[in-house]
Amino acid sequence: MEGKIKSYDNSRGFGYIVDPEGNDVFMHITGIISGTPKAIQVGDVVKFVKAKGEQGFQAAKIELAR
């Protein structure tokens, strides 16, 4: 699915993606499989899958859709 980066803290390596339904999905630097993590900015479009994490769903297999 596609979403947009809502927030991302480069120094801490995590943030949130807004999915197509408008829900916030947690993302972590370890879920990024393409692109440069330090280059991620608010508003970037990404492709990802929702995966079950320890505290609910989180983004996995995150790819920048540039």
PDB file of N, CA, C and O in Angstrom:
ATOM      1  N   MET A   1       0.830  -1.173   0.000  1.00  0.00           N
ATOM      2  CA  MET A   1       0.000   0.000   0.000  1.00  0.00           C
ATOM      3  C   MET A   1       0.878   1.241   0.000  1.00  0.00           C
ATOM      4  O   MET A   1       2.064   1.168   0.319  1.00  0.00           O
ATOM      5  N   GLU A   2       0.300   2.372  -0.355  1.00  0.00           N
ATOM      6  CA  GLU A   2       1.051   3.627  -0.343  1.00  0.00           C
ATOM      7  C   GLU A   2       0.593   4.493   0.815  1.00  0.00           C
ATOM      8  O   GLU A   2      -0.545   4.397   1.275  1.00  0.00           O
ATOM      9  N   GLY A   3       1.487   5.327   1.269  1.00  0.00           N
ATOM     10  CA  GLY A   3       1.171   6.281   2.322  1.00  0.00           C
ATOM     11  C   GLY A   3       2.135   7.443   2.245  1.00  0.00           C
ATOM     12  O   GLY A   3       3.039   7.470   1.411  1.00  0.00           O
ATOM     13  N   LYS A   4       1.924   8.415   3.141  1.00  0.00           N
ATOM     14  CA  LYS A   4       2.811   9.580   3.210  1.00  0.00           C
ATOM     15  C   LYS A   4       3.446   9.651   4.587  1.00  0.00           C
ATOM     16  O   LYS A   4       2.832   9.310   5.598  1.00  0.00           O
ATOM     17  N   ILE A   5       4.685  10.102   4.597  1.00  0.00           N
ATOM     18  CA  ILE A   5       5.384  10.284   5.869  1.00  0.00           C
ATOM     19  C   ILE A   5       4.726  11.450   6.611  1.00  0.00           C
ATOM     20  O   ILE A   5       4.673  12.574   6.110  1.00  0.00           O
ATOM     21  N   LYS A   6       4.231  11.161   7.804  1.00  0.00           N
ATOM     22  CA  LYS A   6       3.603  12.200   8.633  1.00  0.00           C
ATOM     23  C   LYS A   6       4.656  12.864   9.514  1.00  0.00           C
ATOM     24  O   LYS A   6       4.664  14.083   9.689  1.00  0.00           O
ATOM     25  N   SER A   7       5.541  12.042  10.062  1.00  0.00           N
ATOM     26  CA  SER A   7       6.628  12.557  10.900  1.00  0.00           C
ATOM     27  C   SER A   7       7.759  11.544  10.862  1.00  0.00           C
ATOM     28  O   SER A   7       7.532  10.346  10.693  1.00  0.00           O
ATOM     29  N   TYR A   8       8.986  12.042  11.021  1.00  0.00           N
ATOM     30  CA  TYR A   8      10.141  11.151  11.070  1.00  0.00           C
ATOM     31  C   TYR A   8      11.279  11.867  11.775  1.00  0.00           C
ATOM     32  O   TYR A   8      11.640  12.983  11.402  1.00  0.00           O
ATOM     33  N   ASP A   9      11.844  11.232  12.793  1.00  0.00           N
ATOM     34  CA  ASP A   9      12.959  11.782  13.560  1.00  0.00           C
ATOM     35  C   ASP A   9      14.220  11.034  13.141  1.00  0.00           C
ATOM     36  O   ASP A   9      14.447   9.898  13.558  1.00  0.00           O
ATOM     37  N   ASN A  10      15.040  11.684  12.312  1.00  0.00           N
ATOM     38  CA  ASN A  10      16.270  11.048  11.814  1.00  0.00           C
ATOM     39  C   ASN A  10      17.193  10.598  12.939  1.00  0.00           C
ATOM     40  O   ASN A  10      17.801   9.531  12.852  1.00  0.00           O
ATOM     41  N   SER A  11      17.299  11.389  13.980  1.00  0.00           N
ATOM     42  CA  SER A  11      18.245  11.060  15.051  1.00  0.00           C
ATOM     43  C   SER A  11      17.791   9.848  15.867  1.00  0.00           C
ATOM     44  O   SER A  11      18.622   9.135  16.429  1.00  0.00           O
ATOM     45  N   ARG A  12      16.488   9.615  15.934  1.00  0.00           N
ATOM     46  CA  ARG A  12      15.980   8.478  16.709  1.00  0.00           C
ATOM     47  C   ARG A  12      15.549   7.308  15.827  1.00  0.00           C
ATOM     48  O   ARG A  12      15.383   6.191  16.317  1.00  0.00           O
ATOM     49  N   GLY A  13      15.367   7.560  14.528  1.00  0.00           N
ATOM     50  CA  GLY A  13      15.079   6.484  13.583  1.00  0.00           C
ATOM     51  C   GLY A  13      13.653   5.976  13.559  1.00  0.00           C
ATOM     52  O   GLY A  13      13.416   4.825  13.191  1.00  0.00           O
ATOM     53  N   PHE A  14      12.690   6.815  13.947  1.00  0.00           N
ATOM     54  CA  PHE A  14      11.310   6.371  13.860  1.00  0.00           C
ATOM     55  C   PHE A  14      10.377   7.527  13.552  1.00  0.00           C
ATOM     56  O   PHE A  14      10.757   8.694  13.632  1.00  0.00           O
ATOM     57  N   GLY A  15       9.146   7.178  13.197  1.00  0.00           N
ATOM     58  CA  GLY A  15       8.139   8.181  12.885  1.00  0.00           C
ATOM     59  C   GLY A  15       6.824   7.505  12.545  1.00  0.00           C
ATOM     60  O   GLY A  15       6.568   6.377  12.964  1.00  0.00           O
ATOM     61  N   TYR A  16       5.981   8.211  11.772  1.00  0.00           N
ATOM     62  CA  TYR A  16       4.668   7.691  11.412  1.00  0.00           C
ATOM     63  C   TYR A  16       4.374   7.932   9.944  1.00  0.00           C
ATOM     64  O   TYR A  16       4.778   8.938   9.360  1.00  0.00           O
ATOM     65  N   ILE A  17       3.659   6.979   9.366  1.00  0.00           N
ATOM     66  CA  ILE A  17       3.162   7.069   8.000  1.00  0.00           C
ATOM     67  C   ILE A  17       1.642   7.153   8.100  1.00  0.00           C
ATOM     68  O   ILE A  17       1.043   6.494   8.950  1.00  0.00           O
ATOM     69  N   VAL A  18       1.012   7.956   7.243  1.00  0.00           N
ATOM     70  CA  VAL A  18      -0.443   7.993   7.160  1.00  0.00           C
ATOM     71  C   VAL A  18      -0.848   7.047   6.033  1.00  0.00           C
ATOM     72  O   VAL A  18      -0.432   7.223   4.888  1.00  0.00           O
ATOM     73  N   ASP A  19      -1.665   6.040   6.364  1.00  0.00           N
ATOM     74  CA  ASP A  19      -2.095   5.074   5.351  1.00  0.00           C
ATOM     75  C   ASP A  19      -3.267   5.643   4.537  1.00  0.00           C
ATOM     76  O   ASP A  19      -3.764   6.721   4.862  1.00  0.00           O
ATOM     77  N   PRO A  20      -3.717   4.942   3.487  1.00  0.00           N
ATOM     78  CA  PRO A  20      -4.791   5.461   2.639  1.00  0.00           C
ATOM     79  C   PRO A  20      -6.111   5.745   3.372  1.00  0.00           C
ATOM     80  O   PRO A  20      -6.910   6.563   2.917  1.00  0.00           O
ATOM     81  N   GLU A  21      -6.335   5.072   4.501  1.00  0.00           N
ATOM     82  CA  GLU A  21      -7.553   5.304   5.281  1.00  0.00           C
ATOM     83  C   GLU A  21      -7.406   6.457   6.274  1.00  0.00           C
ATOM     84  O   GLU A  21      -8.360   6.797   6.974  1.00  0.00           O
ATOM     85  N   GLY A  22      -6.214   7.060   6.338  1.00  0.00           N
ATOM     86  CA  GLY A  22      -5.981   8.173   7.243  1.00  0.00           C
ATOM     87  C   GLY A  22      -5.462   7.773   8.613  1.00  0.00           C
ATOM     88  O   GLY A  22      -5.370   8.614   9.508  1.00  0.00           O
ATOM     89  N   ASN A  23      -5.119   6.497   8.791  1.00  0.00           N
ATOM     90  CA  ASN A  23      -4.598   6.013  10.074  1.00  0.00           C
ATOM     91  C   ASN A  23      -3.091   6.210  10.157  1.00  0.00           C
ATOM     92  O   ASN A  23      -2.388   6.110   9.151  1.00  0.00           O
ATOM     93  N   ASP A  24      -2.600   6.487  11.353  1.00  0.00           N
ATOM     94  CA  ASP A  24      -1.164   6.583  11.593  1.00  0.00           C
ATOM     95  C   ASP A  24      -0.593   5.185  11.788  1.00  0.00           C
ATOM     96  O   ASP A  24      -1.131   4.385  12.554  1.00  0.00           O
ATOM     97  N   VAL A  25       0.509   4.898  11.083  1.00  0.00           N
ATOM     98  CA  VAL A  25       1.181   3.610  11.196  1.00  0.00           C
ATOM     99  C   VAL A  25       2.619   3.879  11.623  1.00  0.00           C
ATOM    100  O   VAL A  25       3.345   4.619  10.959  1.00  0.00           O
ATOM    101  N   PHE A  26       3.025   3.274  12.738  1.00  0.00           N
ATOM    102  CA  PHE A  26       4.387   3.449  13.254  1.00  0.00           C
ATOM    103  C   PHE A  26       5.395   2.923  12.244  1.00  0.00           C
ATOM    104  O   PHE A  26       5.168   1.886  11.620  1.00  0.00           O
ATOM    105  N   MET A  27       6.498   3.626  12.081  1.00  0.00           N
ATOM    106  CA  MET A  27       7.589   3.159  11.231  1.00  0.00           C
ATOM    107  C   MET A  27       8.907   3.270  11.989  1.00  0.00           C
ATOM    108  O   MET A  27       9.093   4.172  12.805  1.00  0.00           O
ATOM    109  N   HIS A  28       9.812   2.344  11.711  1.00  0.00           N
ATOM    110  CA  HIS A  28      11.138   2.344  12.328  1.00  0.00           C
ATOM    111  C   HIS A  28      12.167   2.195  11.211  1.00  0.00           C
ATOM    112  O   HIS A  28      11.896   1.585  10.177  1.00  0.00           O
ATOM    113  N   ILE A  29      13.330   2.753  11.434  1.00  0.00           N
ATOM    114  CA  ILE A  29      14.405   2.735  10.438  1.00  0.00           C
ATOM    115  C   ILE A  29      14.729   1.316   9.960  1.00  0.00           C
ATOM    116  O   ILE A  29      15.143   1.134   8.815  1.00  0.00           O
ATOM    117  N   THR A  30      14.549   0.322  10.810  1.00  0.00           N
ATOM    118  CA  THR A  30      14.850  -1.056  10.428  1.00  0.00           C
ATOM    119  C   THR A  30      13.864  -1.603   9.396  1.00  0.00           C
ATOM    120  O   THR A  30      14.133  -2.639   8.788  1.00  0.00           O
ATOM    121  N   GLY A  31      12.732  -0.935   9.186  1.00  0.00           N
ATOM    122  CA  GLY A  31      11.753  -1.378   8.208  1.00  0.00           C
ATOM    123  C   GLY A  31      11.981  -0.825   6.822  1.00  0.00           C
ATOM    124  O   GLY A  31      11.263  -1.185   5.889  1.00  0.00           O
ATOM    125  N   ILE A  32      12.976   0.053   6.663  1.00  0.00           N
ATOM    126  CA  ILE A  32      13.238   0.689   5.372  1.00  0.00           C
ATOM    127  C   ILE A  32      14.118  -0.241   4.539  1.00  0.00           C
ATOM    128  O   ILE A  32      15.209  -0.622   4.963  1.00  0.00           O
ATOM    129  N   ILE A  33      13.627  -0.605   3.338  1.00  0.00           N
ATOM    130  CA  ILE A  33      14.397  -1.517   2.497  1.00  0.00           C
ATOM    131  C   ILE A  33      14.965  -0.848   1.251  1.00  0.00           C
ATOM    132  O   ILE A  33      15.823  -1.428   0.585  1.00  0.00           O
ATOM    133  N   SER A  34      14.506   0.358   0.921  1.00  0.00           N
ATOM    134  CA  SER A  34      15.105   1.084  -0.201  1.00  0.00           C
ATOM    135  C   SER A  34      15.081   2.572   0.090  1.00  0.00           C
ATOM    136  O   SER A  34      14.211   3.071   0.802  1.00  0.00           O
ATOM    137  N   GLY A  35      16.045   3.263  -0.470  1.00  0.00           N
ATOM    138  CA  GLY A  35      16.176   4.688  -0.194  1.00  0.00           C
ATOM    139  C   GLY A  35      17.160   4.911   0.940  1.00  0.00           C
ATOM    140  O   GLY A  35      17.615   3.963   1.580  1.00  0.00           O
ATOM    141  N   THR A  36      17.476   6.144   1.178  1.00  0.00           N
ATOM    142  CA  THR A  36      18.403   6.506   2.244  1.00  0.00           C
ATOM    143  C   THR A  36      17.605   7.007   3.445  1.00  0.00           C
ATOM    144  O   THR A  36      16.938   8.037   3.345  1.00  0.00           O
ATOM    145  N   PRO A  37      17.655   6.306   4.577  1.00  0.00           N
ATOM    146  CA  PRO A  37      16.871   6.716   5.735  1.00  0.00           C
ATOM    147  C   PRO A  37      17.053   8.181   6.129  1.00  0.00           C
ATOM    148  O   PRO A  37      16.093   8.837   6.534  1.00  0.00           O
ATOM    149  N   LYS A  38      18.276   8.697   6.013  1.00  0.00           N
ATOM    150  CA  LYS A  38      18.522  10.091   6.398  1.00  0.00           C
ATOM    151  C   LYS A  38      17.854  11.081   5.439  1.00  0.00           C
ATOM    152  O   LYS A  38      17.687  12.252   5.779  1.00  0.00           O
ATOM    153  N   ALA A  39      17.469  10.619   4.238  1.00  0.00           N
ATOM    154  CA  ALA A  39      16.858  11.498   3.245  1.00  0.00           C
ATOM    155  C   ALA A  39      15.336  11.564   3.375  1.00  0.00           C
ATOM    156  O   ALA A  39      14.704  12.357   2.677  1.00  0.00           O
ATOM    157  N   ILE A  40      14.739  10.768   4.235  1.00  0.00           N
ATOM    158  CA  ILE A  40      13.288  10.758   4.390  1.00  0.00           C
ATOM    159  C   ILE A  40      12.818  12.088   4.956  1.00  0.00           C
ATOM    160  O   ILE A  40      13.384  12.608   5.918  1.00  0.00           O
ATOM    161  N   GLN A  41      11.773  12.625   4.341  1.00  0.00           N
ATOM    162  CA  GLN A  41      11.212  13.905   4.777  1.00  0.00           C
ATOM    163  C   GLN A  41       9.705  13.786   4.902  1.00  0.00           C
ATOM    164  O   GLN A  41       9.084  12.939   4.261  1.00  0.00           O
ATOM    165  N   VAL A  42       9.123  14.638   5.731  1.00  0.00           N
ATOM    166  CA  VAL A  42       7.674  14.711   5.877  1.00  0.00           C
ATOM    167  C   VAL A  42       7.068  14.997   4.510  1.00  0.00           C
ATOM    168  O   VAL A  42       7.535  15.872   3.781  1.00  0.00           O
ATOM    169  N   GLY A  43       6.022  14.248   4.171  1.00  0.00           N
ATOM    170  CA  GLY A  43       5.336  14.422   2.902  1.00  0.00           C
ATOM    171  C   GLY A  43       5.789  13.456   1.822  1.00  0.00           C
ATOM    172  O   GLY A  43       5.121  13.334   0.795  1.00  0.00           O
ATOM    173  N   ASP A  44       6.913  12.760   2.023  1.00  0.00           N
ATOM    174  CA  ASP A  44       7.367  11.775   1.038  1.00  0.00           C
ATOM    175  C   ASP A  44       6.341  10.656   0.907  1.00  0.00           C
ATOM    176  O   ASP A  44       5.745  10.227   1.895  1.00  0.00           O
ATOM    177  N   VAL A  45       6.144  10.191  -0.322  1.00  0.00           N
ATOM    178  CA  VAL A  45       5.260   9.051  -0.573  1.00  0.00           C
ATOM    179  C   VAL A  45       6.092   7.777  -0.485  1.00  0.00           C
ATOM    180  O   VAL A  45       7.176   7.682  -1.061  1.00  0.00           O
ATOM    181  N   VAL A  46       5.562   6.803   0.246  1.00  0.00           N
ATOM    182  CA  VAL A  46       6.248   5.525   0.418  1.00  0.00           C
ATOM    183  C   VAL A  46       5.302   4.367   0.144  1.00  0.00           C
ATOM    184  O   VAL A  46       4.083   4.492   0.265  1.00  0.00           O
ATOM    185  N   LYS A  47       5.887   3.245  -0.226  1.00  0.00           N
ATOM    186  CA  LYS A  47       5.145   1.988  -0.330  1.00  0.00           C
ATOM    187  C   LYS A  47       5.566   1.147   0.866  1.00  0.00           C
ATOM    188  O   LYS A  47       6.736   1.140   1.249  1.00  0.00           O
ATOM    189  N   PHE A  48       4.602   0.437   1.456  1.00  0.00           N
ATOM    190  CA  PHE A  48       4.897  -0.371   2.639  1.00  0.00           C
ATOM    191  C   PHE A  48       3.816  -1.423   2.834  1.00  0.00           C
ATOM    192  O   PHE A  48       2.773  -1.396   2.180  1.00  0.00           O
ATOM    193  N   VAL A  49       4.082  -2.334   3.733  1.00  0.00           N
ATOM    194  CA  VAL A  49       3.081  -3.302   4.170  1.00  0.00           C
ATOM    195  C   VAL A  49       2.900  -3.137   5.674  1.00  0.00           C
ATOM    196  O   VAL A  49       3.835  -2.786   6.395  1.00  0.00           O
ATOM    197  N   LYS A  50       1.679  -3.397   6.129  1.00  0.00           N
ATOM    198  CA  LYS A  50       1.423  -3.372   7.567  1.00  0.00           C
ATOM    199  C   LYS A  50       1.774  -4.732   8.136  1.00  0.00           C
ATOM    200  O   LYS A  50       1.352  -5.764   7.612  1.00  0.00           O
ATOM    201  N   ALA A  51       2.540  -4.730   9.200  1.00  0.00           N
ATOM    202  CA  ALA A  51       2.929  -5.970   9.870  1.00  0.00           C
ATOM    203  C   ALA A  51       2.553  -5.875  11.343  1.00  0.00           C
ATOM    204  O   ALA A  51       2.595  -4.792  11.928  1.00  0.00           O
ATOM    205  N   LYS A  52       2.198  -6.970  11.925  1.00  0.00           N
ATOM    206  CA  LYS A  52       1.849  -7.000  13.342  1.00  0.00           C
ATOM    207  C   LYS A  52       3.112  -6.827  14.168  1.00  0.00           C
ATOM    208  O   LYS A  52       4.046  -7.621  14.060  1.00  0.00           O
ATOM    209  N   GLY A  53       3.137  -5.787  14.993  1.00  0.00           N
ATOM    210  CA  GLY A  53       4.276  -5.532  15.862  1.00  0.00           C
ATOM    211  C   GLY A  53       3.922  -5.806  17.314  1.00  0.00           C
ATOM    212  O   GLY A  53       2.845  -6.325  17.608  1.00  0.00           O
ATOM    213  N   GLU A  54       4.812  -5.465  18.208  1.00  0.00           N
ATOM    214  CA  GLU A  54       4.591  -5.703  19.634  1.00  0.00           C
ATOM    215  C   GLU A  54       3.420  -4.907  20.191  1.00  0.00           C
ATOM    216  O   GLU A  54       2.731  -5.361  21.105  1.00  0.00           O
ATOM    217  N   GLN A  55       3.194  -3.706  19.635  1.00  0.00           N
ATOM    218  CA  GLN A  55       2.132  -2.846  20.156  1.00  0.00           C
ATOM    219  C   GLN A  55       1.134  -2.461  19.066  1.00  0.00           C
ATOM    220  O   GLN A  55       0.685  -1.316  19.010  1.00  0.00           O
ATOM    221  N   GLY A  56       0.793  -3.400  18.214  1.00  0.00           N
ATOM    222  CA  GLY A  56      -0.144  -3.130  17.128  1.00  0.00           C
ATOM    223  C   GLY A  56       0.570  -3.199  15.790  1.00  0.00           C
ATOM    224  O   GLY A  56       1.650  -3.778  15.672  1.00  0.00           O
ATOM    225  N   PHE A  57      -0.048  -2.600  14.791  1.00  0.00           N
ATOM    226  CA  PHE A  57       0.530  -2.643  13.452  1.00  0.00           C
ATOM    227  C   PHE A  57       1.659  -1.635  13.299  1.00  0.00           C
ATOM    228  O   PHE A  57       1.652  -0.569  13.914  1.00  0.00           O
ATOM    229  N   GLN A  58       2.628  -1.995  12.467  1.00  0.00           N
ATOM    230  CA  GLN A  58       3.705  -1.083  12.127  1.00  0.00           C
ATOM    231  C   GLN A  58       4.072  -1.310  10.666  1.00  0.00           C
ATOM    232  O   GLN A  58       3.745  -2.345  10.086  1.00  0.00           O
ATOM    233  N   ALA A  59       4.748  -0.341  10.084  1.00  0.00           N
ATOM    234  CA  ALA A  59       5.139  -0.427   8.680  1.00  0.00           C
ATOM    235  C   ALA A  59       6.367  -1.317   8.526  1.00  0.00           C
ATOM    236  O   ALA A  59       7.288  -1.275   9.342  1.00  0.00           O
ATOM    237  N   ALA A  60       6.363  -2.120   7.470  1.00  0.00           N
ATOM    238  CA  ALA A  60       7.498  -2.972   7.125  1.00  0.00           C
ATOM    239  C   ALA A  60       7.721  -2.879   5.630  1.00  0.00           C
ATOM    240  O   ALA A  60       6.833  -2.458   4.888  1.00  0.00           O
ATOM    241  N   LYS A  61       8.912  -3.272   5.184  1.00  0.00           N
ATOM    242  CA  LYS A  61       9.258  -3.239   3.761  1.00  0.00           C
ATOM    243  C   LYS A  61       8.959  -1.868   3.154  1.00  0.00           C
ATOM    244  O   LYS A  61       8.314  -1.759   2.111  1.00  0.00           O
ATOM    245  N   ILE A  62       9.438  -0.838   3.826  1.00  0.00           N
ATOM    246  CA  ILE A  62       9.192   0.552   3.408  1.00  0.00           C
ATOM    247  C   ILE A  62      10.123   0.913   2.243  1.00  0.00           C
ATOM    248  O   ILE A  62      11.338   0.729   2.316  1.00  0.00           O
ATOM    249  N   GLU A  63       9.523   1.427   1.179  1.00  0.00           N
ATOM    250  CA  GLU A  63      10.275   1.859  -0.004  1.00  0.00           C
ATOM    251  C   GLU A  63       9.842   3.260  -0.384  1.00  0.00           C
ATOM    252  O   GLU A  63       8.647   3.542  -0.471  1.00  0.00           O
ATOM    253  N   LEU A  64      10.810   4.143  -0.611  1.00  0.00           N
ATOM    254  CA  LEU A  64      10.478   5.473  -1.101  1.00  0.00           C
ATOM    255  C   LEU A  64       9.945   5.352  -2.522  1.00  0.00           C
ATOM    256  O   LEU A  64      10.526   4.650  -3.350  1.00  0.00           O
ATOM    257  N   ALA A  65       8.850   6.031  -2.802  1.00  0.00           N
ATOM    258  CA  ALA A  65       8.198   5.918  -4.115  1.00  0.00           C
ATOM    259  C   ALA A  65       8.529   7.135  -4.990  1.00  0.00           C
ATOM    260  O   ALA A  65       7.647   7.696  -5.639  1.00  0.00           O
ATOM    261  N   ARG A  66       9.789   7.533  -5.002  1.00  0.00           N
ATOM    262  CA  ARG A  66      10.181   8.716  -5.774  1.00  0.00           C
ATOM    263  C   ARG A  66      10.392   8.390  -7.210  1.00  0.00           C
ATOM    264  O   ARG A  66      10.726   9.273  -8.000  1.00  0.00           O
TER     265      ARG A  66
END
